[in-house]
Amino acid sequence: MKNALIERSGRIAQFSATPFEVAPDLTWVEVPDDTDALDTYEDGAVVRHVLPADHIPPSVARAAGSDNSVAAMRTKFNDLLDTLAAQGIIT
């Protein structure tokens, strides 16, 4: 277990091995070791953050231009891999 600093909204603001004094509107709670900052804390329990299956990171979406469909991203990524392989950069 580790300690998570929880904001009123339920957002996990920070982790610490040892709790320390914080503002009154923040609360320390013990959470499982695999809790991360994308999770939230609601009604006394950690709520795991799950990305949708078709989630595309913003940096990848910007690189793809206006067509941000998963199929288009895969095509562009595969084209990039083919180019790098043809240049001998990857095998």
N, CA, C and O atoms as a CHARMM CRD file, in Angstrom:
* protein
*
  364
    1    1 MET  N      0.85000  -1.18200   0.00000 PROA 1      0.00000
    2    1 MET  CA     0.00000   0.00000   0.00000 PROA 1      0.00000
    3    1 MET  C      0.89600   1.24500   0.00000 PROA 1      0.00000
    4    1 MET  O      2.03300   1.22900   0.47200 PROA 1      0.00000
    5    2 LYS  N      0.32900   2.32100  -0.55000 PROA 2      0.00000
    6    2 LYS  CA     1.00800   3.61200  -0.52900 PROA 2      0.00000
    7    2 LYS  C     -0.03500   4.67500  -0.20200 PROA 2      0.00000
    8    2 LYS  O     -1.23300   4.39500  -0.19300 PROA 2      0.00000
    9    3 ASN  N      0.41300   5.86200   0.06000 PROA 3      0.00000
   10    3 ASN  CA    -0.48000   6.96000   0.42100 PROA 3      0.00000
   11    3 ASN  C     -0.71200   7.86300  -0.77700 PROA 3      0.00000
   12    3 ASN  O      0.22300   8.22300  -1.49200 PROA 3      0.00000
   13    4 ALA  N     -1.96400   8.22100  -0.98400 PROA 4      0.00000
   14    4 ALA  CA    -2.32800   9.12100  -2.07700 PROA 4      0.00000
   15    4 ALA  C     -2.96500  10.36700  -1.48000 PROA 4      0.00000
   16    4 ALA  O     -3.77500  10.28700  -0.55700 PROA 4      0.00000
   17    5 LEU  N     -2.59200  11.50200  -2.01500 PROA 5      0.00000
   18    5 LEU  CA    -3.17100  12.77300  -1.60100 PROA 5      0.00000
   19    5 LEU  C     -4.35700  13.05300  -2.51300 PROA 5      0.00000
   20    5 LEU  O     -4.20100  13.19200  -3.72600 PROA 5      0.00000
   21    6 ILE  N     -5.54300  13.13300  -1.91900 PROA 6      0.00000
   22    6 ILE  CA    -6.77900  13.24400  -2.67500 PROA 6      0.00000
   23    6 ILE  C     -7.35200  14.64900  -2.56700 PROA 6      0.00000
   24    6 ILE  O     -7.47500  15.20200  -1.47400 PROA 6      0.00000
   25    7 GLU  N     -7.70300  15.22100  -3.72400 PROA 7      0.00000
   26    7 GLU  CA    -8.38100  16.51800  -3.75000 PROA 7      0.00000
   27    7 GLU  C     -9.88300  16.29600  -3.55800 PROA 7      0.00000
   28    7 GLU  O    -10.36200  15.16900  -3.68100 PROA 7      0.00000
   29    8 ARG  N    -10.61900  17.35300  -3.26200 PROA 8      0.00000
   30    8 ARG  CA   -12.07400  17.23800  -3.08100 PROA 8      0.00000
   31    8 ARG  C    -12.76900  16.62900  -4.29100 PROA 8      0.00000
   32    8 ARG  O    -13.76400  15.91900  -4.14900 PROA 8      0.00000
   33    9 SER  N    -12.25200  16.90300  -5.46100 PROA 9      0.00000
   34    9 SER  CA   -12.84800  16.39700  -6.70100 PROA 9      0.00000
   35    9 SER  C    -12.64700  14.89000  -6.87400 PROA 9      0.00000
   36    9 SER  O    -13.28500  14.27600  -7.72900 PROA 9      0.00000
   37   10 GLY  N    -11.76600  14.29400  -6.06900 PROA 10     0.00000
   38   10 GLY  CA   -11.44500  12.88800  -6.21300 PROA 10     0.00000
   39   10 GLY  C    -10.17200  12.64000  -7.00500 PROA 10     0.00000
   40   10 GLY  O     -9.71600  11.50300  -7.12600 PROA 10     0.00000
   41   11 ARG  N     -9.60100  13.71400  -7.54400 PROA 11     0.00000
   42   11 ARG  CA    -8.34800  13.58300  -8.30400 PROA 11     0.00000
   43   11 ARG  C     -7.22100  13.22300  -7.35300 PROA 11     0.00000
   44   11 ARG  O     -7.13300  13.76000  -6.24900 PROA 11     0.00000
   45   12 ILE  N     -6.35900  12.31300  -7.78700 PROA 12     0.00000
   46   12 ILE  CA    -5.17300  11.95600  -7.01400 PROA 12     0.00000
   47   12 ILE  C     -4.07500  12.95000  -7.37900 PROA 12     0.00000
   48   12 ILE  O     -3.61000  12.99100  -8.51800 PROA 12     0.00000
   49   13 ALA  N     -3.67100  13.74800  -6.39600 PROA 13     0.00000
   50   13 ALA  CA    -2.72000  14.82000  -6.65500 PROA 13     0.00000
   51   13 ALA  C     -1.27200  14.37600  -6.50100 PROA 13     0.00000
   52   13 ALA  O     -0.37900  14.91000  -7.16000 PROA 13     0.00000
   53   14 GLN  N     -1.03800  13.38600  -5.61800 PROA 14     0.00000
   54   14 GLN  CA     0.33800  13.03400  -5.30300 PROA 14     0.00000
   55   14 GLN  C      0.36900  11.71400  -4.54900 PROA 14     0.00000
   56   14 GLN  O     -0.62400  11.30000  -3.95300 PROA 14     0.00000
   57   15 PHE  N      1.53600  11.05400  -4.58600 PROA 15     0.00000
   58   15 PHE  CA     1.76800   9.85200  -3.78400 PROA 15     0.00000
   59   15 PHE  C      2.93600  10.11300  -2.85900 PROA 15     0.00000
   60   15 PHE  O      3.83400  10.89400  -3.17400 PROA 15     0.00000
   61   16 SER  N      2.91500   9.44500  -1.70200 PROA 16     0.00000
   62   16 SER  CA     4.01900   9.57900  -0.75900 PROA 16     0.00000
   63   16 SER  C      4.09700   8.32500   0.10000 PROA 16     0.00000
   64   16 SER  O      3.07700   7.72600   0.44200 PROA 16     0.00000
   65   17 ALA  N      5.31800   7.93900   0.44100 PROA 17     0.00000
   66   17 ALA  CA     5.48100   6.80800   1.35100 PROA 17     0.00000
   67   17 ALA  C      4.99100   7.17600   2.74900 PROA 17     0.00000
   68   17 ALA  O      4.45800   6.34000   3.47900 PROA 17     0.00000
   69   18 THR  N      5.18400   8.44300   3.10400 PROA 18     0.00000
   70   18 THR  CA     4.77300   8.93000   4.41600 PROA 18     0.00000
   71   18 THR  C      3.91100  10.16700   4.25100 PROA 18     0.00000
   72   18 THR  O      4.34900  11.13800   3.63400 PROA 18     0.00000
   73   19 PRO  N      2.68800  10.16100   4.78900 PROA 19     0.00000
   74   19 PRO  CA     1.84600  11.35500   4.69900 PROA 19     0.00000
   75   19 PRO  C      2.46800  12.52400   5.46700 PROA 19     0.00000
   76   19 PRO  O      3.18200  12.32800   6.45000 PROA 19     0.00000
   77   20 PHE  N      2.19200  13.70900   5.01400 PROA 20     0.00000
   78   20 PHE  CA     2.65100  14.91600   5.70400 PROA 20     0.00000
   79   20 PHE  C      1.48900  15.88600   5.78000 PROA 20     0.00000
   80   20 PHE  O      0.45400  15.67900   5.14700 PROA 20     0.00000
   81   21 GLU  N      1.65900  16.92900   6.54500 PROA 21     0.00000
   82   21 GLU  CA     0.57100  17.88400   6.76300 PROA 21     0.00000
   83   21 GLU  C      0.22100  18.59300   5.45100 PROA 21     0.00000
   84   21 GLU  O      1.09600  19.03800   4.70700 PROA 21     0.00000
   85   22 VAL  N     -1.08600  18.68300   5.19300 PROA 22     0.00000
   86   22 VAL  CA    -1.57200  19.32200   3.96900 PROA 22     0.00000
   87   22 VAL  C     -2.73600  20.24500   4.30100 PROA 22     0.00000
   88   22 VAL  O     -3.22100  20.26400   5.43300 PROA 22     0.00000
   89   23 ALA  N     -3.17500  20.99900   3.32000 PROA 23     0.00000
   90   23 ALA  CA    -4.31200  21.90300   3.49600 PROA 23     0.00000
   91   23 ALA  C     -5.56100  21.10900   3.90200 PROA 23     0.00000
   92   23 ALA  O     -5.67700  19.92700   3.57700 PROA 23     0.00000
   93   24 PRO  N     -6.48800  21.75300   4.60600 PROA 24     0.00000
   94   24 PRO  CA    -7.67800  21.05100   5.10700 PROA 24     0.00000
   95   24 PRO  C     -8.55500  20.41800   4.02100 PROA 24     0.00000
   96   24 PRO  O     -9.25800  19.44500   4.29200 PROA 24     0.00000
   97   25 ASP  N     -8.52200  20.95500   2.80100 PROA 25     0.00000
   98   25 ASP  CA    -9.38100  20.39100   1.75700 PROA 25     0.00000
   99   25 ASP  C     -8.72000  19.21600   1.02500 PROA 25     0.00000
  100   25 ASP  O     -9.27800  18.71000   0.05200 PROA 25     0.00000
  101   26 LEU  N     -7.54600  18.77800   1.47600 PROA 26     0.00000
  102   26 LEU  CA    -6.86100  17.60700   0.92400 PROA 26     0.00000
  103   26 LEU  C     -6.86300  16.49500   1.96700 PROA 26     0.00000
  104   26 LEU  O     -6.88900  16.76000   3.16900 PROA 26     0.00000
  105   27 THR  N     -6.83600  15.24600   1.49700 PROA 27     0.00000
  106   27 THR  CA    -6.89500  14.10400   2.40500 PROA 27     0.00000
  107   27 THR  C     -5.91800  13.03100   1.96900 PROA 27     0.00000
  108   27 THR  O     -5.80400  12.73400   0.78000 PROA 27     0.00000
  109   28 TRP  N     -5.21300  12.45100   2.92600 PROA 28     0.00000
  110   28 TRP  CA    -4.36200  11.29900   2.64700 PROA 28     0.00000
  111   28 TRP  C     -5.16700  10.02300   2.83400 PROA 28     0.00000
  112   28 TRP  O     -5.89400   9.88700   3.81800 PROA 28     0.00000
  113   29 VAL  N     -5.04400   9.08900   1.89900 PROA 29     0.00000
  114   29 VAL  CA    -5.66400   7.76700   2.03800 PROA 29     0.00000
  115   29 VAL  C     -4.67300   6.71200   1.55900 PROA 29     0.00000
  116   29 VAL  O     -3.83200   6.98100   0.70100 PROA 29     0.00000
  117   30 GLU  N     -4.77800   5.50800   2.12100 PROA 30     0.00000
  118   30 GLU  CA    -3.96500   4.39700   1.65300 PROA 30     0.00000
  119   30 GLU  C     -4.62300   3.79800   0.42100 PROA 30     0.00000
  120   30 GLU  O     -5.83000   3.55800   0.39600 PROA 30     0.00000
  121   31 VAL  N     -3.81100   3.56000  -0.59800 PROA 31     0.00000
  122   31 VAL  CA    -4.30700   2.98400  -1.85400 PROA 31     0.00000
  123   31 VAL  C     -3.38400   1.84700  -2.26600 PROA 31     0.00000
  124   31 VAL  O     -2.24500   1.78600  -1.80300 PROA 31     0.00000
  125   32 PRO  N     -3.84600   0.94900  -3.12300 PROA 32     0.00000
  126   32 PRO  CA    -2.97900  -0.13900  -3.61100 PROA 32     0.00000
  127   32 PRO  C     -1.74900   0.40600  -4.33900 PROA 32     0.00000
  128   32 PRO  O     -1.78600   1.49700  -4.90900 PROA 32     0.00000
  129   33 ASP  N     -0.67600  -0.35600  -4.31400 PROA 33     0.00000
  130   33 ASP  CA     0.57600   0.07000  -4.94100 PROA 33     0.00000
  131   33 ASP  C      0.45500   0.31600  -6.43500 PROA 33     0.00000
  132   33 ASP  O      1.21700   1.10800  -6.98900 PROA 33     0.00000
  133   34 ASP  N     -0.49000  -0.34900  -7.10300 PROA 34     0.00000
  134   34 ASP  CA    -0.61400  -0.17000  -8.55400 PROA 34     0.00000
  135   34 ASP  C     -1.52000   0.99800  -8.94900 PROA 34     0.00000
  136   34 ASP  O     -1.83000   1.16800 -10.12800 PROA 34     0.00000
  137   35 THR  N     -1.94500   1.79800  -7.97800 PROA 35     0.00000
  138   35 THR  CA    -2.73800   2.99400  -8.26900 PROA 35     0.00000
  139   35 THR  C     -1.83800   4.01500  -8.95600 PROA 35     0.00000
  140   35 THR  O     -0.69000   4.20200  -8.55400 PROA 35     0.00000
  141   36 ASP  N     -2.35800   4.67800  -9.99700 PROA 36     0.00000
  142   36 ASP  CA    -1.56300   5.71700 -10.65000 PROA 36     0.00000
  143   36 ASP  C     -2.33000   7.03700 -10.67800 PROA 36     0.00000
  144   36 ASP  O     -3.48500   7.10100 -10.25700 PROA 36     0.00000
  145   37 ALA  N     -1.68800   8.07100 -11.16800 PROA 37     0.00000
  146   37 ALA  CA    -2.24600   9.42000 -11.11500 PROA 37     0.00000
  147   37 ALA  C     -3.43600   9.62600 -12.04700 PROA 37     0.00000
  148   37 ALA  O     -4.13100  10.63400 -11.92600 PROA 37     0.00000
  149   38 LEU  N     -3.69100   8.70400 -12.97100 PROA 38     0.00000
  150   38 LEU  CA    -4.86900   8.81400 -13.82500 PROA 38     0.00000
  151   38 LEU  C     -6.12000   8.24000 -13.15400 PROA 38     0.00000
  152   38 LEU  O     -7.24300   8.51400 -13.57700 PROA 38     0.00000
  153   39 ASP  N     -5.91200   7.44100 -12.10500 PROA 39     0.00000
  154   39 ASP  CA    -7.04400   6.91200 -11.35300 PROA 39     0.00000
  155   39 ASP  C     -7.66400   8.03900 -10.52900 PROA 39     0.00000
  156   39 ASP  O     -7.06500   9.10400 -10.37300 PROA 39     0.00000
  157   40 THR  N     -8.85500   7.80300 -10.00600 PROA 40     0.00000
  158   40 THR  CA    -9.50300   8.76000  -9.10700 PROA 40     0.00000
  159   40 THR  C     -9.91400   8.02400  -7.84000 PROA 40     0.00000
  160   40 THR  O     -9.81500   6.79900  -7.75900 PROA 40     0.00000
  161   41 TYR  N    -10.37100   8.78000  -6.86100 PROA 41     0.00000
  162   41 TYR  CA   -10.79800   8.20200  -5.58800 PROA 41     0.00000
  163   41 TYR  C    -12.21800   8.68800  -5.32100 PROA 41     0.00000
  164   41 TYR  O    -12.45400   9.88100  -5.13500 PROA 41     0.00000
  165   42 GLU  N    -13.15500   7.74900  -5.30500 PROA 42     0.00000
  166   42 GLU  CA   -14.57000   8.10000  -5.13200 PROA 42     0.00000
  167   42 GLU  C    -15.23800   7.15100  -4.15300 PROA 42     0.00000
  168   42 GLU  O    -15.05500   5.93500  -4.22800 PROA 42     0.00000
  169   43 ASP  N    -16.00500   7.70700  -3.24400 PROA 43     0.00000
  170   43 ASP  CA   -16.77800   6.91600  -2.28200 PROA 43     0.00000
  171   43 ASP  C    -15.92500   5.88000  -1.56500 PROA 43     0.00000
  172   43 ASP  O    -16.35900   4.74600  -1.36100 PROA 43     0.00000
  173   44 GLY  N    -14.71000   6.26900  -1.18300 PROA 44     0.00000
  174   44 GLY  CA   -13.85200   5.39200  -0.39700 PROA 44     0.00000
  175   44 GLY  C    -13.10700   4.33500  -1.17700 PROA 44     0.00000
  176   44 GLY  O    -12.56000   3.40800  -0.58000 PROA 44     0.00000
  177   45 ALA  N    -13.06800   4.44500  -2.50600 PROA 45     0.00000
  178   45 ALA  CA   -12.37300   3.43500  -3.30800 PROA 45     0.00000
  179   45 ALA  C    -11.68800   4.06900  -4.51300 PROA 45     0.00000
  180   45 ALA  O    -12.10800   5.11000  -5.01700 PROA 45     0.00000
  181   46 VAL  N    -10.62300   3.41100  -4.95800 PROA 46     0.00000
  182   46 VAL  CA    -9.91700   3.84200  -6.16500 PROA 46     0.00000
  183   46 VAL  C    -10.73800   3.42500  -7.38400 PROA 46     0.00000
  184   46 VAL  O    -11.18500   2.28200  -7.48300 PROA 46     0.00000
  185   47 VAL  N    -10.92800   4.35900  -8.30300 PROA 47     0.00000
  186   47 VAL  CA   -11.60400   4.07300  -9.56500 PROA 47     0.00000
  187   47 VAL  C    -10.52900   4.09100 -10.64200 PROA 47     0.00000
  188   47 VAL  O     -9.90300   5.12000 -10.89700 PROA 47     0.00000
  189   48 ARG  N    -10.32500   2.94700 -11.26400 PROA 48     0.00000
  190   48 ARG  CA    -9.27200   2.79800 -12.27300 PROA 48     0.00000
  191   48 ARG  C     -9.61800   3.55800 -13.54400 PROA 48     0.00000
  192   48 ARG  O    -10.75500   3.53200 -14.01600 PROA 48     0.00000
  193   49 HSD  N     -8.61600   4.23200 -14.08300 PROA 49     0.00000
  194   49 HSD  CA    -8.76200   4.94400 -15.35500 PROA 49     0.00000
  195   49 HSD  C     -8.52200   3.95000 -16.48600 PROA 49     0.00000
  196   49 HSD  O     -7.49500   3.27200 -16.51100 PROA 49     0.00000
  197   50 VAL  N     -9.45500   3.86300 -17.41100 PROA 50     0.00000
  198   50 VAL  CA    -9.32100   2.94800 -18.54600 PROA 50     0.00000
  199   50 VAL  C     -9.45900   3.75200 -19.83400 PROA 50     0.00000
  200   50 VAL  O    -10.45400   4.44700 -20.03900 PROA 50     0.00000
  201   51 LEU  N     -8.45800   3.65200 -20.69500 PROA 51     0.00000
  202   51 LEU  CA    -8.52500   4.32500 -21.99200 PROA 51     0.00000
  203   51 LEU  C     -9.41200   3.52300 -22.92400 PROA 51     0.00000
  204   51 LEU  O     -9.37800   2.29300 -22.89600 PROA 51     0.00000
  205   52 PRO  N    -10.21100   4.19500 -23.75700 PROA 52     0.00000
  206   52 PRO  CA   -11.00900   3.45800 -24.73300 PROA 52     0.00000
  207   52 PRO  C    -10.09100   2.71200 -25.70700 PROA 52     0.00000
  208   52 PRO  O     -8.96200   3.13400 -25.95300 PROA 52     0.00000
  209   53 ALA  N    -10.57800   1.62200 -26.24400 PROA 53     0.00000
  210   53 ALA  CA    -9.77900   0.78700 -27.14500 PROA 53     0.00000
  211   53 ALA  C     -9.27200   1.55700 -28.35700 PROA 53     0.00000
  212   53 ALA  O     -8.19900   1.25400 -28.87700 PROA 53     0.00000
  213   54 ASP  N    -10.03000   2.54800 -28.81300 PROA 54     0.00000
  214   54 ASP  CA    -9.62100   3.29600 -30.00300 PROA 54     0.00000
  215   54 ASP  C     -8.92000   4.61200 -29.65500 PROA 54     0.00000
  216   54 ASP  O     -8.84200   5.51500 -30.48700 PROA 54     0.00000
  217   55 HSD  N     -8.41100   4.71800 -28.42000 PROA 55     0.00000
  218   55 HSD  CA    -7.72300   5.93600 -27.99400 PROA 55     0.00000
  219   55 HSD  C     -6.45100   6.15100 -28.81300 PROA 55     0.00000
  220   55 HSD  O     -5.65300   5.23300 -28.99800 PROA 55     0.00000
  221   56 ILE  N     -6.28100   7.36500 -29.29200 PROA 56     0.00000
  222   56 ILE  CA    -5.08100   7.73900 -30.02600 PROA 56     0.00000
  223   56 ILE  C     -4.41400   8.87100 -29.24600 PROA 56     0.00000
  224   56 ILE  O     -5.02700   9.92100 -29.05100 PROA 56     0.00000
  225   57 PRO  N     -3.16900   8.67900 -28.79400 PROA 57     0.00000
  226   57 PRO  CA    -2.49500   9.74200 -28.05200 PROA 57     0.00000
  227   57 PRO  C     -2.44600  11.03100 -28.86800 PROA 57     0.00000
  228   57 PRO  O     -2.28700  10.97900 -30.08800 PROA 57     0.00000
  229   58 PRO  N     -2.58000  12.18300 -28.21900 PROA 58     0.00000
  230   58 PRO  CA    -2.59100  13.46800 -28.94500 PROA 58     0.00000
  231   58 PRO  C     -1.37100  13.67900 -29.83400 PROA 58     0.00000
  232   58 PRO  O     -1.49200  14.23500 -30.92500 PROA 58     0.00000
  233   59 SER  N     -0.19700  13.24300 -29.38200 PROA 59     0.00000
  234   59 SER  CA     1.00100  13.44200 -30.20000 PROA 59     0.00000
  235   59 SER  C      0.92100  12.64900 -31.50400 PROA 59     0.00000
  236   59 SER  O      1.39200  13.11300 -32.54200 PROA 59     0.00000
  237   60 VAL  N      0.33500  11.47100 -31.45600 PROA 60     0.00000
  238   60 VAL  CA     0.17500  10.66800 -32.66800 PROA 60     0.00000
  239   60 VAL  C     -0.89600  11.28900 -33.56200 PROA 60     0.00000
  240   60 VAL  O     -0.74100  11.32500 -34.78300 PROA 60     0.00000
  241   61 ALA  N     -1.97100  11.77300 -32.96300 PROA 61     0.00000
  242   61 ALA  CA    -3.04300  12.40000 -33.73400 PROA 61     0.00000
  243   61 ALA  C     -2.52900  13.62300 -34.48900 PROA 61     0.00000
  244   61 ALA  O     -2.89000  13.83300 -35.64700 PROA 61     0.00000
  245   62 ARG  N     -1.68900  14.43200 -33.83900 PROA 62     0.00000
  246   62 ARG  CA    -1.13800  15.61500 -34.51200 PROA 62     0.00000
  247   62 ARG  C     -0.27800  15.20900 -35.70000 PROA 62     0.00000
  248   62 ARG  O     -0.31700  15.85400 -36.74800 PROA 62     0.00000
  249   63 ALA  N      0.49800  14.14400 -35.54000 PROA 63     0.00000
  250   63 ALA  CA     1.37500  13.68600 -36.61600 PROA 63     0.00000
  251   63 ALA  C      0.58500  13.14800 -37.79700 PROA 63     0.00000
  252   63 ALA  O      1.06400  13.18800 -38.93100 PROA 63     0.00000
  253   64 ALA  N     -0.60800  12.65100 -37.55000 PROA 64     0.00000
  254   64 ALA  CA    -1.40900  12.05500 -38.61300 PROA 64     0.00000
  255   64 ALA  C     -2.16000  13.09000 -39.43700 PROA 64     0.00000
  256   64 ALA  O     -2.66700  12.77300 -40.51300 PROA 64     0.00000
  257   65 GLY  N     -2.23700  14.30400 -38.95400 PROA 65     0.00000
  258   65 GLY  CA    -2.97400  15.33400 -39.68300 PROA 65     0.00000
  259   65 GLY  C     -4.45700  15.26700 -39.40600 PROA 65     0.00000
  260   65 GLY  O     -4.86600  14.95700 -38.28700 PROA 65     0.00000
  261   66 SER  N     -5.26600  15.55200 -40.40200 PROA 66     0.00000
  262   66 SER  CA    -6.70300  15.67500 -40.18300 PROA 66     0.00000
  263   66 SER  C     -7.43700  14.33400 -40.09800 PROA 66     0.00000
  264   66 SER  O     -8.50600  14.26400 -39.49100 PROA 66     0.00000
  265   67 ASP  N     -6.89300  13.27500 -40.69000 PROA 67     0.00000
  266   67 ASP  CA    -7.56100  11.97200 -40.62800 PROA 67     0.00000
  267   67 ASP  C     -7.02900  11.21400 -39.42300 PROA 67     0.00000
  268   67 ASP  O     -5.95200  10.62000 -39.48100 PROA 67     0.00000
  269   68 ASN  N     -7.78800  11.23500 -38.32400 PROA 68     0.00000
  270   68 ASN  CA    -7.33600  10.62700 -37.08500 PROA 68     0.00000
  271   68 ASN  C     -8.01500   9.30300 -36.78600 PROA 68     0.00000
  272   68 ASN  O     -8.03700   8.87400 -35.63200 PROA 68     0.00000
  273   69 SER  N     -8.57200   8.64300 -37.80000 PROA 69     0.00000
  274   69 SER  CA    -9.19700   7.35000 -37.55700 PROA 69     0.00000
  275   69 SER  C     -8.12000   6.32600 -37.21200 PROA 69     0.00000
  276   69 SER  O     -6.96300   6.47500 -37.60700 PROA 69     0.00000
  277   70 VAL  N     -8.49900   5.30800 -36.49000 PROA 70     0.00000
  278   70 VAL  CA    -7.54700   4.27100 -36.11200 PROA 70     0.00000
  279   70 VAL  C     -6.96700   3.60000 -37.35700 PROA 70     0.00000
  280   70 VAL  O     -5.76900   3.31800 -37.40400 PROA 70     0.00000
  281   71 ALA  N     -7.79400   3.34700 -38.35100 PROA 71     0.00000
  282   71 ALA  CA    -7.31300   2.71100 -39.58300 PROA 71     0.00000
  283   71 ALA  C     -6.26300   3.58800 -40.27300 PROA 71     0.00000
  284   71 ALA  O     -5.23500   3.08900 -40.73000 PROA 71     0.00000
  285   72 ALA  N     -6.52500   4.87800 -40.34500 PROA 72     0.00000
  286   72 ALA  CA    -5.56900   5.79200 -40.98500 PROA 72     0.00000
  287   72 ALA  C     -4.25700   5.83900 -40.20300 PROA 72     0.00000
  288   72 ALA  O     -3.17800   5.89500 -40.79200 PROA 72     0.00000
  289   73 MET  N     -4.35800   5.81500 -38.88000 PROA 73     0.00000
  290   73 MET  CA    -3.15700   5.84100 -38.04900 PROA 73     0.00000
  291   73 MET  C     -2.32900   4.58200 -38.27500 PROA 73     0.00000
  292   73 MET  O     -1.10400   4.65300 -38.38100 PROA 73     0.00000
  293   74 ARG  N     -2.98900   3.43600 -38.34900 PROA 74     0.00000
  294   74 ARG  CA    -2.26600   2.18200 -38.58000 PROA 74     0.00000
  295   74 ARG  C     -1.56600   2.20300 -39.92800 PROA 74     0.00000
  296   74 ARG  O     -0.41700   1.77600 -40.04400 PROA 74     0.00000
  297   75 THR  N     -2.25700   2.70000 -40.94700 PROA 75     0.00000
  298   75 THR  CA    -1.67300   2.77300 -42.28900 PROA 75     0.00000
  299   75 THR  C     -0.43900   3.66200 -42.27900 PROA 75     0.00000
  300   75 THR  O      0.60000   3.27900 -42.81800 PROA 75     0.00000
  301   76 LYS  N     -0.53300   4.83600 -41.67700 PROA 76     0.00000
  302   76 LYS  CA     0.60200   5.76100 -41.63800 PROA 76     0.00000
  303   76 LYS  C      1.75500   5.17800 -40.83000 PROA 76     0.00000
  304   76 LYS  O      2.91900   5.32700 -41.20400 PROA 76     0.00000
  305   77 PHE  N      1.43100   4.51400 -39.72300 PROA 77     0.00000
  306   77 PHE  CA     2.46600   3.89500 -38.90200 PROA 77     0.00000
  307   77 PHE  C      3.16400   2.77800 -39.67700 PROA 77     0.00000
  308   77 PHE  O      4.39100   2.67800 -39.65600 PROA 77     0.00000
  309   78 ASN  N      2.39100   1.94800 -40.35300 PROA 78     0.00000
  310   78 ASN  CA     2.98300   0.86800 -41.14600 PROA 78     0.00000
  311   78 ASN  C      3.83100   1.41200 -42.28600 PROA 78     0.00000
  312   78 ASN  O      4.88100   0.84800 -42.59500 PROA 78     0.00000
  313   79 ASP  N      3.39300   2.50100 -42.91600 PROA 79     0.00000
  314   79 ASP  CA     4.18800   3.14300 -43.96100 PROA 79     0.00000
  315   79 ASP  C      5.52400   3.62400 -43.39800 PROA 79     0.00000
  316   79 ASP  O      6.56400   3.47300 -44.03800 PROA 79     0.00000
  317   80 LEU  N      5.48900   4.19900 -42.20700 PROA 80     0.00000
  318   80 LEU  CA     6.70800   4.66900 -41.56100 PROA 80     0.00000
  319   80 LEU  C      7.64300   3.49400 -41.26800 PROA 80     0.00000
  320   80 LEU  O      8.84600   3.58300 -41.51000 PROA 80     0.00000
  321   81 LEU  N      7.09800   2.40200 -40.75200 PROA 81     0.00000
  322   81 LEU  CA     7.92000   1.21500 -40.49100 PROA 81     0.00000
  323   81 LEU  C      8.54700   0.67700 -41.77000 PROA 81     0.00000
  324   81 LEU  O      9.71700   0.29200 -41.77600 PROA 81     0.00000
  325   82 ASP  N      7.77800   0.64900 -42.85000 PROA 82     0.00000
  326   82 ASP  CA     8.30900   0.18400 -44.13600 PROA 82     0.00000
  327   82 ASP  C      9.45200   1.06400 -44.60700 PROA 82     0.00000
  328   82 ASP  O     10.46100   0.55900 -45.09900 PROA 82     0.00000
  329   83 THR  N      9.30700   2.37500 -44.46300 PROA 83     0.00000
  330   83 THR  CA    10.34900   3.31400 -44.87200 PROA 83     0.00000
  331   83 THR  C     11.61000   3.10400 -44.05400 PROA 83     0.00000
  332   83 THR  O     12.71000   3.06200 -44.60500 PROA 83     0.00000
  333   84 LEU  N     11.45800   2.96800 -42.73000 PROA 84     0.00000
  334   84 LEU  CA    12.62900   2.76300 -41.85900 PROA 84     0.00000
  335   84 LEU  C     13.31000   1.44600 -42.16100 PROA 84     0.00000
  336   84 LEU  O     14.53800   1.36300 -42.11700 PROA 84     0.00000
  337   85 ALA  N     12.53700   0.41300 -42.46800 PROA 85     0.00000
  338   85 ALA  CA    13.12600  -0.88500 -42.80900 PROA 85     0.00000
  339   85 ALA  C     13.86600  -0.80000 -44.14700 PROA 85     0.00000
  340   85 ALA  O     14.94900  -1.36800 -44.28800 PROA 85     0.00000
  341   86 ALA  N     13.30400  -0.10700 -45.11400 PROA 86     0.00000
  342   86 ALA  CA    13.93800   0.04100 -46.42500 PROA 86     0.00000
  343   86 ALA  C     15.25900   0.78800 -46.31500 PROA 86     0.00000
  344   86 ALA  O     16.17600   0.54200 -47.09800 PROA 86     0.00000
  345   87 GLN  N     15.36700   1.69700 -45.35300 PROA 87     0.00000
  346   87 GLN  CA    16.59600   2.45800 -45.15200 PROA 87     0.00000
  347   87 GLN  C     17.58900   1.72300 -44.25800 PROA 87     0.00000
  348   87 GLN  O     18.69500   2.20800 -44.01900 PROA 87     0.00000
  349   88 GLY  N     17.19000   0.54500 -43.76400 PROA 88     0.00000
  350   88 GLY  CA    18.07500  -0.23900 -42.91600 PROA 88     0.00000
  351   88 GLY  C     18.16100   0.26700 -41.48000 PROA 88     0.00000
  352   88 GLY  O     19.02600  -0.16100 -40.71600 PROA 88     0.00000
  353   89 ILE  N     17.25900   1.18100 -41.11500 PROA 89     0.00000
  354   89 ILE  CA    17.28400   1.72600 -39.76500 PROA 89     0.00000
  355   89 ILE  C     16.72400   0.72700 -38.76200 PROA 89     0.00000
  356   89 ILE  O     17.18400   0.64800 -37.62300 PROA 89     0.00000
  357   90 ILE  N     15.72400  -0.03700 -39.19900 PROA 90     0.00000
  358   90 ILE  CA    15.17300  -1.11900 -38.37000 PROA 90     0.00000
  359   90 ILE  C     15.15600  -2.39500 -39.20200 PROA 90     0.00000
  360   90 ILE  O     15.21400  -2.35900 -40.43100 PROA 90     0.00000
  361   91 THR  N     15.07400  -3.51000 -38.50800 PROA 91     0.00000
  362   91 THR  CA    15.02200  -4.78600 -39.24000 PROA 91     0.00000
  363   91 THR  C     13.77000  -5.53800 -38.88900 PROA 91     0.00000
  364   91 THR  O     13.54400  -6.63400 -39.40200 PROA 91     0.00000
